[in-house]
Amino acid sequence: MKEILSHFAIPNEVAEPEPLRIGFINDSFVVRSKRIGEKSYCLQRINHHIFKDVEGLMRNIQLVTTHIRRKLEEAGEKDVDRKVLQLVPTHTGKFYYETPEGDYWRLYVLVEPATSQEKVTPASARLTGEAFGRFQRQLADLPFGELCESIPNFHNMEFRLQQLDEALAADPVGRKAACTDIIDAINSRREEMCLAERLFREGKLPKHINHCDTKVNNVLFDEEGKPICIVDLDTVMPGFVFSDFGDFMRTAANTGAEDDPILDNIRVDLEVFEAYARGYLKEATFLTEVEKELLPYGCRLLTYMQTVRFFTDWINGDTYYKIAYPEHNIVRTRAQLRLLEEQEKSRPQMEQIIAAL
């Protein structure tokens, strides 16, 4: 670890890295300052099996953080270092270090003091909505073409359906025949769920820079419980803004679990939906009328997309997602499909809330 740290331009003396148990993709370590009042750091080994274009990934993060920092400074914001992530360069000027073994490492300045949250309440949903709406607004004038797709086709519904079709055609472990009801449910919604890509091709729907992992634990809060910084920028890339909106709602506004085996637990929490939408629309002032109208659609889209992804992995023999038991992916699929059905039932109320806001 000392050898890895030696490649970064750290201005102060630091202690040995200690494991930091956050996230499921990258390995993270906290690197504490040896002197009180000086900066501490977060060291991460980038999972280059998932993020195959590490240079593009790190360029994305540097572009985004530099752009937000400039916006904050121009607005006269105080305490800017706590409001946007800051990468530490290597001695060669790069923002990552590649070891002789082919591992990739990066170093962030630790945002302190700050806390994260795991549970969502209507109050935290509103604040989180403000945070992600502000994040998108700060980046709305950064041309999305300057960023690469850190995971190509991540939120492309047409691509996800193509993956499913290929899995069903191969049926490598013989699971297709027992799932005709799920296949019918997916197929009956195909045209509606590919609407976004069609509108984009027709020039009726713009793309912006999205976070693509809008969970409450990707927002840091200050001592007063106010959001100060968006973290986990690995999936920041071009996309449709309502995908970010829907991604949050898929988990936070679900009264059940993502993999709930008891389908009757699953309903739409309209109180959380209204709170997040209120906070989001307060800050996301750049939205077009089409984008505003499609916010409830974004909830259905991301839930449908996750249904397709879990089901594809089930058909393929559980090759992508980690599972806790043999039927985990089909349980996940049915839970997401039930949530989609509940969102369809709640569509009128969701649309009324957005219209009122």
Secondary structure in CASP SS format (residue, H / E / C, confidence):
PFRMAT SS
TARGET T0000
AUTHOR 0000-0000-0000
METHOD secondary structure of the structure
MODEL  1
M C 1.00
K H 1.00
E H 1.00
I H 1.00
L H 1.00
S C 1.00
H C 1.00
F E 1.00
A C 1.00
I C 1.00
P C 1.00
N C 1.00
E C 1.00
V E 1.00
A C 1.00
E C 1.00
P C 1.00
E E 1.00
P E 1.00
L E 1.00
R C 1.00
I C 1.00
G C 1.00
F C 1.00
I C 1.00
N C 1.00
D E 1.00
S E 1.00
F E 1.00
V E 1.00
V E 1.00
R C 1.00
S E 1.00
K C 1.00
R C 1.00
I C 1.00
G C 1.00
E C 1.00
K C 1.00
S C 1.00
Y E 1.00
C E 1.00
L E 1.00
Q E 1.00
R E 1.00
I E 1.00
N C 1.00
H C 1.00
H C 1.00
I C 1.00
F C 1.00
K C 1.00
D C 1.00
V H 1.00
E H 1.00
G H 1.00
L H 1.00
M H 1.00
R H 1.00
N H 1.00
I H 1.00
Q H 1.00
L H 1.00
V H 1.00
T H 1.00
T H 1.00
H H 1.00
I H 1.00
R H 1.00
R H 1.00
K H 1.00
L H 1.00
E H 1.00
E H 1.00
A C 1.00
G C 1.00
E C 1.00
K C 1.00
D C 1.00
V H 1.00
D H 1.00
R H 1.00
K C 1.00
V C 1.00
L C 1.00
Q C 1.00
L E 1.00
V C 1.00
P C 1.00
T E 1.00
H C 1.00
T C 1.00
G C 1.00
K C 1.00
F C 1.00
Y C 1.00
Y E 1.00
E E 1.00
T C 1.00
P C 1.00
E C 1.00
G C 1.00
D C 1.00
Y E 1.00
W E 1.00
R E 1.00
L E 1.00
Y E 1.00
V E 1.00
L C 1.00
V C 1.00
E C 1.00
P C 1.00
A C 1.00
T E 1.00
S C 1.00
Q C 1.00
E C 1.00
K C 1.00
V C 1.00
T C 1.00
P H 1.00
A H 1.00
S H 1.00
A H 1.00
R H 1.00
L H 1.00
T H 1.00
G H 1.00
E H 1.00
A H 1.00
F H 1.00
G H 1.00
R H 1.00
F H 1.00
Q H 1.00
R H 1.00
Q H 1.00
L H 1.00
A C 1.00
D C 1.00
L C 1.00
P C 1.00
F H 1.00
G H 1.00
E H 1.00
L C 1.00
C C 1.00
E C 1.00
S C 1.00
I C 1.00
P C 1.00
N C 1.00
F C 1.00
H C 1.00
N C 1.00
M H 1.00
E H 1.00
F H 1.00
R H 1.00
L H 1.00
Q H 1.00
Q H 1.00
L H 1.00
D H 1.00
E H 1.00
A H 1.00
L H 1.00
A H 1.00
A H 1.00
D C 1.00
P C 1.00
V C 1.00
G C 1.00
R C 1.00
K H 1.00
A H 1.00
A H 1.00
C H 1.00
T H 1.00
D H 1.00
I H 1.00
I H 1.00
D H 1.00
A H 1.00
I H 1.00
N H 1.00
S C 1.00
R C 1.00
R H 1.00
E H 1.00
E H 1.00
M H 1.00
C C 1.00
L H 1.00
A H 1.00
E H 1.00
R H 1.00
L H 1.00
F H 1.00
R H 1.00
E C 1.00
G C 1.00
K C 1.00
L C 1.00
P C 1.00
K C 1.00
H E 1.00
I E 1.00
N E 1.00
H C 1.00
C C 1.00
D C 1.00
T C 1.00
K C 1.00
V H 1.00
N H 1.00
N H 1.00
V E 1.00
L E 1.00
F E 1.00
D C 1.00
E C 1.00
E C 1.00
G C 1.00
K C 1.00
P E 1.00
I E 1.00
C E 1.00
I E 1.00
V C 1.00
D C 1.00
L C 1.00
D C 1.00
T C 1.00
V C 1.00
M E 1.00
P E 1.00
G E 1.00
F C 1.00
V H 1.00
F H 1.00
S H 1.00
D H 1.00
F H 1.00
G H 1.00
D H 1.00
F H 1.00
M H 1.00
R H 1.00
T H 1.00
A H 1.00
A C 1.00
N E 1.00
T C 1.00
G C 1.00
A C 1.00
E C 1.00
D C 1.00
D C 1.00
P C 1.00
I C 1.00
L H 1.00
D H 1.00
N H 1.00
I C 1.00
R C 1.00
V E 1.00
D C 1.00
L H 1.00
E H 1.00
V H 1.00
F H 1.00
E H 1.00
A H 1.00
Y H 1.00
A H 1.00
R H 1.00
G H 1.00
Y H 1.00
L H 1.00
K H 1.00
E H 1.00
A C 1.00
T C 1.00
F C 1.00
L C 1.00
T C 1.00
E H 1.00
V H 1.00
E H 1.00
K H 1.00
E H 1.00
L C 1.00
L H 1.00
P H 1.00
Y H 1.00
G H 1.00
C H 1.00
R H 1.00
L H 1.00
L H 1.00
T H 1.00
Y H 1.00
M H 1.00
Q H 1.00
T H 1.00
V H 1.00
R H 1.00
F H 1.00
F H 1.00
T H 1.00
D H 1.00
W H 1.00
I H 1.00
N H 1.00
G C 1.00
D C 1.00
T C 1.00
Y C 1.00
Y C 1.00
K C 1.00
I C 1.00
A C 1.00
Y C 1.00
P C 1.00
E C 1.00
H H 1.00
N H 1.00
I H 1.00
V H 1.00
R H 1.00
T H 1.00
R H 1.00
A H 1.00
Q H 1.00
L H 1.00
R H 1.00
L H 1.00
L H 1.00
E H 1.00
E H 1.00
Q H 1.00
E H 1.00
K H 1.00
S C 1.00
R H 1.00
P H 1.00
Q H 1.00
M H 1.00
E H 1.00
Q H 1.00
I H 1.00
I H 1.00
A H 1.00
A H 1.00
L C 1.00
END
